[in-house]
């Protein structure tokens, strides 16, 4: 009996190795949960093009837009686990949807493979604002609690949650003003209809260059290349870190050997000159996180924002 068991285990190991060496033998579909032409789609197509040098089969972008990303994320969660369907995960959006409403997937349905880019949030004001620094803004808010307005990209968005997180940690009272997207939130700030706005580094860069916006602080672990003179929230004593990240995941049952293969080849891709040059033009920073680190990152996001989402939903 023991001998038969050893033979069985040996065959199983052999079959896994054969499977790994044979992969991929056909094109790999990459689900994008948003429409063609959007930021995630553009980044996905840059990745697919650059990956041709490292992966012998093409990455085929499949757009599955709708319901704020739910349709695409659900399709990814229910895909076959053979490694021929993977997809982009947009954090913290993917994590937040199950908190905000009933959806067709759970956050435990995904195997996180590699994070590719990260676009940190900022607290910004229009250039005509009297608040020249983060300290100026904080002092004004504390002098007049419950008066200052900060626009964001929508109820339950990462931008919205970051302001709630900041207000709690700074013990201040501000008024978050949700809009239906980042563009109208930005427009409200530029028009002077709100006191400040949460916008991403990639978005703020253009408006800083045109001298329409002043960035007061960045919601990153360290200062960003685009704004080297702008402090982080952490530097100012508030552990507020928020960024839109995009990475590749598969359904939870995907084989370890396949996940490792995809990780290794995609890491080569994002470290290659083609991808680096193309992403530099977008203004969005490459942020590598490997198999274990990417999973831990998503878990930490859930621990940070999960209670805030749940609290907001209960109100």
Residue pairs with C-beta under 8 A, 6 or more apart in sequence:
16 255
16 257
17 257
19 255
19 257
19 258
20 255
20 257
20 258
20 261
23 83
23 257
23 258
23 261
24 55
24 56
24 57
24 83
24 84
24 261
25 57
26 57
26 84
27 57
27 58
27 59
27 60
27 84
28 55
28 57
28 58
28 59
28 60
28 83
28 84
28 85
28 86
29 60
29 62
29 84
29 85
29 86
30 44
30 47
30 48
30 59
30 60
30 61
30 62
30 86
30 87
30 88
30 248
31 62
31 64
31 72
31 75
31 76
31 79
31 85
31 86
31 87
31 88
32 40
32 41
32 44
32 61
32 62
32 63
32 64
32 65
32 72
32 87
32 88
33 40
33 64
33 65
33 69
33 70
33 71
33 72
33 73
33 76
33 87
33 88
33 90
34 40
34 41
34 63
34 65
34 69
34 72
34 90
35 41
35 63
35 65
36 63
39 282
39 284
40 88
40 90
40 246
41 61
41 63
42 282
43 88
43 116
43 117
43 246
43 279
43 282
43 284
44 61
44 88
45 61
46 275
46 278
46 279
46 282
47 59
47 116
47 266
47 269
47 270
47 275
48 58
48 59
48 60
48 61
49 274
49 278
50 269
50 270
50 272
50 274
50 275
50 278
51 59
51 265
51 266
51 269
52 58
53 269
53 272
53 274
54 265
54 266
54 268
54 269
54 272
55 265
55 269
63 72
64 71
64 72
64 75
65 71
65 72
66 72
67 103
68 93
68 97
69 90
69 93
69 94
69 97
70 97
70 103
70 104
70 105
72 87
72 88
73 87
73 89
73 94
73 97
73 103
73 105
74 103
74 104
74 105
75 87
76 85
76 86
76 87
76 89
76 105
76 110
76 249
76 250
76 251
77 104
77 105
77 106
77 109
77 110
77 251
77 252
78 104
78 105
78 109
78 251
79 85
79 86
79 87
79 250
79 251
80 251
81 250
81 251
81 252
81 253
81 254
81 255
82 254
82 258
83 250
83 254
83 255
83 258
83 259
83 261
83 262
85 250
85 251
86 113
86 248
86 249
86 250
86 254
86 262
87 248
87 249
87 250
88 246
88 247
88 248
88 249
89 110
89 112
89 246
89 247
89 248
89 249
89 298
90 244
90 245
90 246
91 244
91 245
91 246
91 247
91 297
91 298
91 301
92 158
92 161
92 242
92 244
92 301
92 305
93 157
93 158
93 244
94 107
94 110
95 107
95 298
95 301
95 302
95 305
95 306
96 156
96 157
96 158
96 161
96 305
96 309
97 103
98 105
98 106
98 107
99 156
99 306
99 309
99 310
99 313
100 156
100 309
100 313
107 298
107 302
108 252
109 251
109 252
110 249
110 250
110 251
110 252
111 249
111 250
111 251
111 252
111 253
111 254
111 259
112 247
112 249
112 291
112 294
112 295
112 298
113 247
113 248
113 249
113 250
113 259
113 262
113 263
113 266
113 291
113 294
114 247
114 248
114 262
114 263
114 266
114 267
114 270
114 288
114 289
114 290
114 291
114 294
115 245
115 246
115 247
115 287
115 288
115 289
115 293
115 294
115 297
116 246
116 247
116 248
116 266
116 270
116 286
116 287
116 288
117 245
117 246
117 279
117 284
117 285
117 286
117 287
118 243
118 244
118 245
118 246
118 284
118 285
118 287
119 200
119 201
119 202
119 203
119 243
119 244
119 245
119 284
119 285
120 200
120 201
120 218
120 219
120 220
120 224
120 241
120 242
120 243
121 158
121 159
121 162
121 198
121 199
121 200
121 201
121 218
121 219
121 242
121 243
121 244
122 198
122 199
122 200
122 201
122 204
122 215
122 216
122 217
122 218
122 219
122 227
122 230
123 134
123 137
123 150
123 166
123 196
123 197
123 198
123 215
123 216
123 217
123 219
123 233
124 189
124 196
124 197
124 198
124 199
124 204
124 207
124 213
124 214
124 215
124 216
125 131
125 137
125 189
125 195
125 196
125 197
125 213
125 214
125 216
126 189
126 190
126 192
126 212
126 213
126 214
127 211
127 212
127 213
127 214
128 192
129 195
129 196
129 214
130 136
131 137
131 140
131 195
131 196
131 216
132 214
133 216
134 216
134 217
134 231
134 236
135 236
137 148
137 196
137 216
138 170
138 172
138 236
140 148
141 147
141 148
141 172
141 173
141 174
142 172
145 172
145 173
146 173
146 174
146 175
147 175
148 174
148 175
148 195
148 196
149 174
149 175
149 176
149 177
149 194
149 195
149 196
150 163
150 174
150 175
150 176
150 177
150 194
150 195
150 196
150 197
150 198
151 177
151 178
151 179
151 185
151 186
151 188
151 189
151 193
151 194
151 196
151 197
151 198
152 159
152 160
152 162
152 163
152 176
152 177
152 178
152 179
152 185
152 197
152 198
153 159
153 160
153 178
153 179
153 181
153 182
153 185
153 198
154 160
154 178
154 179
154 180
154 181
155 178
155 312
156 309
156 312
157 178
158 242
158 243
158 244
158 305
159 182
159 185
159 198
159 199
159 242
160 176
160 178
160 198
161 242
161 305
161 308
161 309
161 312
162 198
162 219
162 240
162 242
163 174
163 176
163 198
164 176
164 308
164 312
165 240
165 242
165 304
165 305
165 308
166 172
166 233
166 238
166 240
167 173
167 174
169 238
169 239
169 240
170 238
177 185
177 188
177 194
178 185
179 185
179 188
182 199
182 200
182 203
185 197
185 198
185 199
186 197
186 199
186 203
186 207
188 194
188 197
189 196
189 197
189 199
189 213
190 207
190 212
190 213
196 216
198 242
199 213
200 243
200 244
201 218
201 220
201 224
201 226
201 227
201 283
201 284
201 285
202 282
202 283
202 284
202 285
204 213
204 215
204 226
204 227
205 226
205 283
206 283
207 213
208 214
208 215
208 227
215 227
215 230
216 230
217 230
217 231
217 232
217 233
217 236
218 224
218 227
218 230
218 231
218 232
218 233
219 232
219 233
219 240
219 241
219 242
219 243
220 232
220 241
220 243
221 232
221 234
221 241
222 232
223 230
223 231
223 232
223 235
224 230
224 285
225 285
226 283
226 285
233 239
233 240
233 241
234 240
234 241
241 304
243 287
245 287
245 297
247 289
247 294
248 262
248 266
250 258
250 259
250 262
259 291
260 291
263 290
263 291
267 288
267 290
269 275
270 276
270 286
270 288
271 288
275 286
276 286
279 285
279 286
289 297
